[in-house]
Amino acid sequence: MQYTRVRSDVIPHKEVDSANSVHLTDEQVPHTYCLIEHCSKCEAAVGMFTELVFSESNVLSMEMNVTYLYGMMGHERYDKRKRREKRDKKIQELAKNVSALRNTNGGCVLIHLVGLASEDVFTGAFDEFVDVKLNNLIQDGSLFSDVYRKERLSCHPHLKHLYDFLCLYVSASSTVTTSNFNTKIALDDCIIEPTAETLRNFLRKRRQFTETFHRLPGIKCSADLEHLHESRSVEIKGHFISKESDEEIARSLLKNYKLAEYITAFSKLEGGGSYFYGVNEVPCTKYGYASRTLRPDPVVVSNLDYLRKTLEEKIRDAVLVCDYDGNILTEASVAKVHFIPCTSDHETKDRSSGQPVIIHVSVRSVNGIVFYDKLGPLAYIYDYAHRLITKIGIQEWMRMFLQTKV
């Protein structure tokens, strides 16, 4: 997808000269969402705000529909999944704007709460929605109260008609602010996004692993998994729904079962890690208390060679592998796909024809860092002169992220 940059000042009802528009790449995303897609209300608000209240240069705007932010009345039906997706997109958009401002001398974001009633003075739902993410974007040790300040535009005498706008003031950061690291670290029970300091220490140590794929000796069939358990280097995923094709199995592992995220976490461990799909944890009461044990729940695969090749290709297409200096390792393979055969007496949910197996993805340790998105870490700067937000490249991000704070 390409975007068009608006080459006009942000003032009320300014006409856009399409002849002067410039096409940009996906890594140079301009701030045109509100200015073009949502008429001129955000544009007019920014113009009045910069003229009457905030004369500094860095002012961004975005919209949030109150039905997705605050929810809907109990008698109204709505798609919860769609609302969740909308909320996720909005928090990502806000994080991008805040990252750009934190990395470019600060500024403010005007947030248009579309559909807000003029009599409604409650803003608590907005705080509940954004504050944890905003706090996570403080990566230089500052206090929340020193970085952010919120107010309604209607508190200014000349802007009372803009009752449906909030203003988020954002101060500059002493280190690069990253909206999403797009990589994970492994705990013994789960994987999580690292803090900035944890990731910075990892990259500075420049660990030199023996880059071998994770091995679990002695596992040749499903019965050998009986004594396996989850740990920081082993993840077990149950197979709960039927898949129509081998292609869909491969796609689902990345889209629905966080395979790429686990690969990034395992790649940071000495010896790597293993991801198993097709094994369920079930209650076990034979000890006299509630414990759990593993039960194979195999996937029926039509063509093992095809699935292996397809899944390994999708993994390569999904992840970004870099060395410690941010150089992209285009030929690096970080995962291999294996199949553990299951006996025919295991009940399956899938197609009647094919081979029942457990999918085992073996991940190697990497002397560098692996991201689960080809864009790598998401950090931005704002170019006031051209009215666009630009993503910081991976090598420049690495340099800025690791530099000593002055």
Order of alpha helices (4+ residues) and beta strands (2+ residues): beta-beta-alpha-alpha-beta-alpha-alpha-beta-alpha-alpha-beta-beta-beta-beta-beta-alpha-beta-alpha-alpha-beta-beta-beta-beta-alpha-beta-beta-beta-beta-beta-beta-alpha
